[in-house]
Amino acid sequence: MKKAKIHYICNECGHVDLKWLGKCPECDNWNTFLKKEETSPKSNTQRSHSNNSPQVVSLSGVPFNAEIRISSKIAEFDRVLGGGVVPGSVVLVGGSPGIGKSTLMLQVANNLFENKKSVVYVSGEESLSQVKIRCDRLELNTDMQFASGTNLQELINELKSIQPEILIIDSIQSLYHPDIQSTPGSLTQVRECALYLQSFAKENNTACFIVGHVTKDGNIAGPKVLEHIVDTVLHFEGDKHHSYRIIRGLKNRFGANELGVFEMQYKGLVEVNNPSEIFLRERPKSSFGSTILPSLEGTRTFLVEIQALVGDSHLGTPRRVVTGIDNQRVALITAVLEKKGGLNLVGQDIFVNAVGGVKISEPAADLAIAMTLVSSFKEKKLPEDLIVLGELGLTGEVRSCNQIEARLKEAERMGFRKALIPYTDINSNTVENLELYLVRHLTEAFNFIFEDGEIGDTFI
């Protein structure tokens, strides 16, 4: 008898190795390798997910309709998708438990159904009676078609007779295919079920939404290839203790990576059309340690408040607590302030927060973070009508960032009158009501902003 091949698969990222390893070289997680014996499938060795034969054609002969997208009647959701739902596309929606994934998908299904689209909602985690309770609470139309099951083969056979325009799977981790010898939620099952769903969506021109779980690190659970299989990856973010939710496009084959903002209410998610106003609504007046950043996600600009608190540490090792911003980025900015600015932050506790549960990852936030730290450390207030923008280099230089004019226009629209930005060739006529402070170095920024050069003189 031929000996079965044995390999080990990382349960977090799907990395495969021939021997067991304590630490995964791909994702750096410990004790995540599981033993796997290769077994042949019940049918043929080469399992096919599609029955169609490939055809070679010229793209010039392929019909195209610019109005092919289907509106979900939720403007923020359509924005993240690139303008609406594309027929035949596969969209993966991930997020933490209780963040609102199922609620959003039910609302999308309801709107599309009322728009005369054929919709099937498949729940593998809840019974039909439980789904009905949720729909009644959200005041949604219960005439939609629902299914509760986890056997993908049976579901696809049923769906082939219905041929829906919209298919929603909640969730991919609950499905299993009987031809695959592994448990539901395993790496193999998730990958193979996703391939079957992709094949069904392309063959029947059905837009398929797949809800996915996330790991403790916030990454979508399952093999990394899952994100490559689908056309669009959306990630639901937000703090369960806050009412605001952000859905961020991490990958989109049909548009830019956009961002949508929602507010969770009793009757579901309500879109926020002006996130800048929401995030700045409760900003304290005349306080140090606060700066406004015009952040950019895709083509959307919104204003975010960056707060910092710097104080003497009473511990042997000062604390560095960062929320909503990359911790390593804040450490880099702190080092630049110490080396190039002369600030003594060694014995200081530092707390930095992006208000409202927003996550900021762009380098354009560097100068805003630096100015906020200095304001808190020196207890000097920044002008209330000031926005700060710019990337900070290791030598203290302030570097330019993309789409500055779009950011300035949003700040002007929200009533801000001063802008501290990198030195760049910008047409001042585009923002007539903004007083621009152009700086090349960190020390110039201090001299411009703080009154009478009181702070800036200490850095030269």
Phi and psi in degrees as a GROMACS rama.xvg file:
@    title "Ramachandran Plot"
@    xaxis  label "Phi"
@    yaxis  label "Psi"
@TYPE xy
-70.9702  131.638  LYS-2
-70.8675  134.23  LYS-3
-69.6622  139.776  ALA-4
-77.5317  135.817  LYS-5
-117.902  132.42  ILE-6
-141.758  172.72  HIS-7
-123.255  135.284  TYR-8
-119.433  132.724  ILE-9
-70.4285  127.25  CYS-10
-73.5806  -12.4086  ASN-11
-95.1794  -48.2429  GLU-12
-116.732  -11.4544  CYS-13
89.8578  7.10128  GLY-14
-62.8467  136.14  HIS-15
-110.625  135.493  VAL-16
-140.028  155.305  ASP-17
-79.6256  -16.7974  LEU-18
-131.912  161.243  LYS-19
-73.2065  137.635  TRP-20
-125.552  142.871  LEU-21
-72.1169  -37.5997  GLY-22
-122.896  131.463  LYS-23
-73.3474  125.608  CYS-24
-71.506  -12.9345  PRO-25
-90.6611  -49.6535  GLU-26
-111.547  -2.33348  CYS-27
65.641  17.5324  ASP-28
-86.7727  149.697  ASN-29
-99.0407  145.466  TRP-30
55.0774  47.9362  ASN-31
-114.796  0.234036  THR-32
-84.4135  132.59  PHE-33
-117.471  141.232  LEU-34
-73.4395  137.53  LYS-35
-138.565  127.238  LYS-36
-102.003  130.362  GLU-37
-70.9706  124.797  GLU-38
-126.158  143.277  THR-39
-75.4229  145.051  SER-40
-66.2639  165.054  PRO-41
-64.9982  -32.9916  LYS-42
-96.3443  -127.263  SER-43
-77.5301  158.539  ASN-44
-64.7376  -41.6299  THR-45
-91.9273  101.673  GLN-46
-85.1695  129.316  ARG-47
-103.379  136.707  SER-48
-95.5229  -8.8054  HIS-49
-137.025  146.613  SER-50
-99.6009  -4.55961  ASN-51
-83.4441  141.153  ASN-52
-88.112  141.08  SER-53
-69.3685  144.852  PRO-54
-127.877  138.999  GLN-55
-96.7015  120.152  VAL-56
-135.829  168.691  VAL-57
-92.2831  137.511  SER-58
-63.8325  -25.8524  LEU-59
-64.6614  -22.3741  SER-60
-94.5017  0.61877  GLY-61
-85.1925  123.672  VAL-62
-65.824  141.059  PRO-63
-137.594  134.327  PHE-64
-126.719  117.016  ASN-65
-64.6519  -21.2089  ALA-66
-94.5589  21.2887  GLU-67
-71.1606  -22.5877  ILE-68
-67.1749  145.795  ARG-69
-107.959  126.706  ILE-70
-79.1641  136.092  SER-71
-87.5881  -0.411116  SER-72
64.8881  14.5614  LYS-73
-121.109  102.203  ILE-74
-58.6824  -39.9419  ALA-75
-66.3815  -37.6945  GLU-76
-70.3236  -41.9161  PHE-77
-61.9116  -36.9113  ASP-78
-60.5117  -45.5296  ARG-79
-66.4008  -32.914  VAL-80
-77.4902  -8.46623  LEU-81
96.5576  14.226  GLY-82
126.336  0.467375  GLY-83
140.607  179.088  GLY-84
-81.7428  127.938  VAL-85
-93.0318  121.626  VAL-86
-58.1439  137.597  PRO-87
84.1265  -1.26651  GLY-88
-87.1997  157.992  SER-89
-120.153  120.334  VAL-90
-116.6  126.098  VAL-91
-101.072  124.785  LEU-92
-115.528  114.452  VAL-93
-116.575  159.988  GLY-94
170.712  164.47  GLY-95
-66.7832  157.752  SER-96
-59.9061  135.024  PRO-97
78.9307  6.50235  GLY-98
-78.103  -23.2283  ILE-99
122.672  19.0365  GLY-100
-63.9264  -51.3173  LYS-101
-65.493  -37.1173  SER-102
-61.3434  -46.179  THR-103
-63.5385  -43.4855  LEU-104
-64.7643  -36.7009  MET-105
-66.5713  -38.9936  LEU-106
-67.2039  -40.4234  GLN-107
-63.3315  -44.9127  VAL-108
-60.5773  -41.3587  ALA-109
-62.8489  -45.3704  ASN-110
-65.7341  -40.4623  ASN-111
-68.7139  -36.4287  LEU-112
-64.7395  -41.692  PHE-113
-71.8578  -14.6499  GLU-114
-91.5762  20.5189  ASN-115
67.1097  31.4388  LYS-116
-103.317  146.38  LYS-117
-80.2082  117.052  SER-118
-124.639  135.648  VAL-119
-126.385  125.083  VAL-120
-109.904  117.858  TYR-121
-106.649  120.469  VAL-122
-111.267  119.278  SER-123
-99.1864  -4.18573  GLY-124
-111.923  -18.725  GLU-125
-128.033  149.377  GLU-126
-76.1377  166.111  SER-127
-62.9067  -35.4048  LEU-128
-66.1211  -36.7682  SER-129
-68.4975  -38.756  GLN-130
-64.0463  -38.606  VAL-131
-64.3786  -38.8174  LYS-132
-59.9516  -43.0345  ILE-133
-65.145  -42.8111  ARG-134
-63.9955  -39.4181  CYS-135
-64.1683  -39.4584  ASP-136
-65.5979  -38.1825  ARG-137
-84.0531  -2.81175  LEU-138
58.1819  50.0363  GLU-139
-103.09  160.987  LEU-140
-72.9336  121.523  ASN-141
-93.4842  9.55023  THR-142
-82.0695  -4.35815  ASP-143
-63.9406  163.353  MET-144
-90.9056  126.507  GLN-145
-122.701  155.79  PHE-146
-144.94  145.341  ALA-147
-125.689  116.345  SER-148
179.949  166.165  GLY-149
-126.687  -9.98967  THR-150
-81.5109  105.781  ASN-151
-65.5369  -36.3737  LEU-152
-61.5588  -44.5451  GLN-153
-67.0403  -38.1345  GLU-154
-64.2194  -44.4973  LEU-155
-65.6648  -39.4585  ILE-156
-60.3555  -40.0088  ASN-157
-70.0732  -40.2079  GLU-158
-67.9404  -30.331  LEU-159
-62.8385  -31.9668  LYS-160
-77.9514  -25.045  SER-161
-89.8972  -39.6178  ILE-162
50.5513  64.8694  GLN-163
-71.841  155.486  PRO-164
-80.8474  -29.725  GLU-165
-129.139  129.556  ILE-166
-125.914  129.954  LEU-167
-121.9  124.061  ILE-168
-110.517  121.332  ILE-169
-131.722  92.796  ASP-170
-134.459  172.593  SER-171
-66.9131  -29.5235  ILE-172
-72.4382  -15.6478  GLN-173
-91.0441  -11.2175  SER-174
-85.9184  156.903  LEU-175
-149.183  152.56  TYR-176
-111.796  128.453  HIS-177
-63.4656  -20.6582  PRO-178
-79.4218  -7.40612  ASP-179
-107.365  123.14  ILE-180
-86.2153  69.8892  GLN-181
-159.453  166.209  SER-182
-80.3645  155.531  THR-183
-57.8811  138.048  PRO-184
90.9123  -10.1267  GLY-185
-71.024  164.579  SER-186
-59.4771  -42.8171  LEU-187
-66.4369  -44.7948  THR-188
-63.074  -44.0387  GLN-189
-61.8551  -45.0523  VAL-190
-64.4923  -49.0687  ARG-191
-68.0167  -39.6361  GLU-192
-64.0804  -37.9467  CYS-193
-64.8456  -38.1909  ALA-194
-66.6391  -40.1283  LEU-195
-63.8094  -41.5154  TYR-196
-67.6214  -38.2931  LEU-197
-62.3289  -43.9323  GLN-198
-62.4385  -43.0642  SER-199
-63.3786  -41.5178  PHE-200
-64.4932  -42.8907  ALA-201
-70.6153  -41.0388  LYS-202
-69.4842  -32.3444  GLU-203
-107.773  5.50473  ASN-204
55.302  40.9205  ASN-205
-102.984  127.356  THR-206
-76.0277  122.63  ALA-207
-116.326  123.778  CYS-208
-105.787  127.071  PHE-209
-117.419  121.265  ILE-210
-86.7216  133.127  VAL-211
-127.46  147.556  GLY-212
-78.7453  167.16  HIS-213
-123.261  158.573  VAL-214
-83.4492  178.854  THR-215
-65.4481  -21.0186  LYS-216
-87.4523  -1.52147  ASP-217
92.074  -0.481249  GLY-218
-85.5617  152.421  ASN-219
-66.5873  128.365  ILE-220
-68.5488  148.204  ALA-221
110.072  -179.674  GLY-222
-67.5526  149.319  PRO-223
-62.8903  -25.541  LYS-224
-63.3536  -20.8511  VAL-225
-58.2256  -40.414  LEU-226
-71.4597  -24.1189  GLU-227
-80.2658  -28.5555  HIS-228
-68.3983  -42.9894  ILE-229
-79.5289  164.588  VAL-230
-86.0174  -33.1388  ASP-231
-137.487  138.21  THR-232
-120.503  119.655  VAL-233
-113.882  140.793  LEU-234
-125.175  125.576  HIS-235
-87.5266  125.41  PHE-236
-123.078  162.309  GLU-237
141.746  158.334  GLY-238
-93.8136  130.012  ASP-239
-63.4669  -16.5031  LYS-240
-87.5717  -5.64677  HIS-241
-111.995  155.948  HIS-242
-86.621  -13.0845  SER-243
-91.23  139.995  TYR-244
-125.318  145.189  ARG-245
-123.7  128.02  ILE-246
-109.043  121.099  ILE-247
-115.568  133.308  ARG-248
-82.9929  115.038  GLY-249
-92.0698  -23.877  LEU-250
-155.486  136.042  LYS-251
-153.45  111.665  ASN-252
-74.2931  -10.851  ARG-253
-118.235  15.7904  PHE-254
174.959  -177.303  GLY-255
-77.831  162.45  ALA-256
-78.5293  100.562  ASN-257
-101.903  -178.938  GLU-258
-138.885  138.053  LEU-259
-125.317  145.837  GLY-260
-118.593  134.063  VAL-261
-131.961  160.081  PHE-262
-119.534  127.575  GLU-263
-82.6973  118.797  MET-264
-120.331  178.167  GLN-265
-61.1824  -37.4121  TYR-266
-97.0346  24.7891  LYS-267
115.574  -167.376  GLY-268
-87.1797  132.859  LEU-269
-116.403  129.178  VAL-270
-70.5522  145.668  GLU-271
-107.858  111.058  VAL-272
-81.3433  -23.4577  ASN-273
-128.137  78.0458  ASN-274
-64.1018  -29.5465  PRO-275
-58.2444  -45.0666  SER-276
-64.1644  -38.8683  GLU-277
-65.5224  -46.7891  ILE-278
-70.1843  -22.6225  PHE-279
-103.019  0.459341  LEU-280
-60.1972  -40.3222  ARG-281
-105.45  23.1039  GLU-282
-67.8814  128.205  ARG-283
-69.4049  146.669  PRO-284
-88.6596  142.295  LYS-285
51.9679  56.1117  SER-286
-129.708  143.58  SER-287
-84.3977  158.196  PHE-288
83.7817  28.1371  GLY-289
-140.92  131.432  SER-290
-141.204  149.044  THR-291
-103.145  129.984  ILE-292
-115.224  127.089  LEU-293
-82.4228  98.2456  PRO-294
-88.1722  151.643  SER-295
-124.794  128.293  LEU-296
-129.215  111.202  GLU-297
66.5298  -115.38  GLY-298
-108.957  8.15973  THR-299
-105.863  131.713  ARG-300
-110.95  134.102  THR-301
-145.393  152.189  PHE-302
-91.4188  134.061  LEU-303
-128.001  139.016  VAL-304
-89.2391  128.735  GLU-305
-105.063  124.585  ILE-306
-116.33  147.732  GLN-307
-142.036  146.791  ALA-308
-133.121  118.632  LEU-309
-121.056  125.24  VAL-310
-152.051  165.605  GLY-311
-61.4859  137.401  ASP-312
-91.6648  139.798  SER-313
-107.052  14.8774  HIS-314
-113.614  162.796  LEU-315
-64.471  -37.4691  GLY-316
-115.76  115.16  THR-317
-58.8159  146.396  PRO-318
-85.8452  144.262  ARG-319
-129.364  100.557  ARG-320
-114.198  121.621  VAL-321
-128.064  133.361  VAL-322
-127.139  123.844  THR-323
85.1922  -2.82002  GLY-324
-134.007  150.18  ILE-325
-62.3155  124.211  ASP-326
-61.7438  -38.0926  ASN-327
-66.8026  -33.2154  GLN-328
-66.904  -40.9349  ARG-329
-65.9828  -38.2936  VAL-330
-62.3226  -39.3528  ALA-331
-64.0186  -45.4061  LEU-332
-64.1589  -39.6378  ILE-333
-61.7887  -40.938  THR-334
-64.4706  -39.726  ALA-335
-65.0788  -41.0781  VAL-336
-63.2942  -36.2915  LEU-337
-72.3248  -45.6024  GLU-338
-79.4391  -46.3612  LYS-339
-97.1251  -18.6907  LYS-340
-106.356  -13.2971  GLY-341
79.714  12.1161  GLY-342
-78.2878  137.553  LEU-343
-98.5311  89.8082  ASN-344
-104.557  9.37152  LEU-345
-61.9509  -43.9685  VAL-346
-98.8439  25.7142  GLY-347
-109.796  137.387  GLN-348
-76.3759  135.196  ASP-349
-126.066  125.535  ILE-350
-123.985  126.445  PHE-351
-128.297  137.562  VAL-352
-143.072  134.827  ASN-353
-94.128  113.634  ALA-354
-68.7633  143.252  VAL-355
92.339  9.54801  GLY-356
77.7015  13.2772  GLY-357
-78.5043  146.302  VAL-358
-109.706  123.399  LYS-359
-109.837  123.807  ILE-360
-122.345  -9.78451  SER-361
-80.1357  143.467  GLU-362
-64.5616  -16.5935  PRO-363
-62.5891  -12.5009  ALA-364
-85.8921  -4.67078  ALA-365
-56.8324  -51.7441  ASP-366
-65.0569  -37.0782  LEU-367
-63.5564  -41.1584  ALA-368
-64.9249  -42.8384  ILE-369
-62.1832  -45.2783  ALA-370
-65.7707  -34.4763  MET-371
-67.234  -41.5655  THR-372
-63.5739  -43.5507  LEU-373
-65.4889  -41.5416  VAL-374
-59.7281  -42.124  SER-375
-72.6457  -41.5421  SER-376
-65.6053  -42.6798  PHE-377
-91.0108  -5.01874  LYS-378
54.5986  48.3828  GLU-379
-118.903  129.471  LYS-380
-80.1556  141.772  LYS-381
-89.4139  151.738  LEU-382
-56.273  137.788  PRO-383
-66.2524  -27.9765  GLU-384
-98.5823  30.3708  ASP-385
-110.103  137.628  LEU-386
-116.482  148.386  ILE-387
-126.351  138.468  VAL-388
-153.407  137.25  LEU-389
151.943  147.859  GLY-390
-88.5919  142.238  GLU-391
-108.68  125.804  LEU-392
-87.7729  169.082  GLY-393
-70.4985  -20.0167  LEU-394
-92.8949  4.71385  THR-395
93.8085  -1.01163  GLY-396
-73.8532  149.31  GLU-397
-102.155  118.15  VAL-398
-100.702  156.086  ARG-399
-73.6945  165.457  SER-400
-138.184  169.989  CYS-401
-81.4374  151.648  ASN-402
51.4675  52.3794  GLN-403
-65.2373  -40.1706  ILE-404
-62.1473  -40.786  GLU-405
-63.5384  -38.2349  ALA-406
-66.4587  -41.9985  ARG-407
-66.4937  -36.9861  LEU-408
-63.9416  -38.636  LYS-409
-66.0895  -40.411  GLU-410
-64.4625  -40.9716  ALA-411
-64.1544  -40.5281  GLU-412
-62.9794  -32.0766  ARG-413
-89.2213  7.62431  MET-414
93.4894  9.12308  GLY-415
-80.0953  146.418  PHE-416
-121.843  -6.7994  ARG-417
-131.284  144.943  LYS-418
-141.704  123.82  ALA-419
-100.303  109.814  LEU-420
-135.1  164.573  ILE-421
-64.9345  154.982  PRO-422
-67.6364  118.92  TYR-423
-152.195  160.985  THR-424
-82.1815  92.3349  ASP-425
-122.067  140.625  ILE-426
-80.1116  110.532  ASN-427
-65.7691  -17.6768  SER-428
-69.5458  -20.3584  ASN-429
-71.8396  -23.5748  THR-430
-132.709  81.5911  VAL-431
-69.4466  -27.6825  GLU-432
-97.833  11.7682  ASN-433
-111.723  130.925  LEU-434
-90.542  116.534  GLU-435
-94.8639  132.07  LEU-436
-110.373  108.976  TYR-437
-97.0489  124.597  LEU-438
-129.031  148.969  VAL-439
-107.301  -21.8757  ARG-440
-138.527  159.539  HIS-441
-58.8777  -40.223  LEU-442
-64.0861  -34.3396  THR-443
-64.07  -37.3276  GLU-444
-62.7792  -41.598  ALA-445
-64.9754  -43.7243  PHE-446
-65.7746  -33.1938  ASN-447
-70.9298  -43.0729  PHE-448
-87.9459  -48.4761  ILE-449
-80.2569  138.05  PHE-450
-60.1281  137.505  GLU-451
57.1122  22.1677  ASP-452
64.439  18.9062  GLY-453
-58.6386  -41.7803  GLU-454
-82.3065  -43.3674  ILE-455
-60.1308  -35.2564  GLY-456
-61.9104  -27.0552  ASP-457
-77.2525  -10.3115  THR-458
-102.297  -6.79784  PHE-459
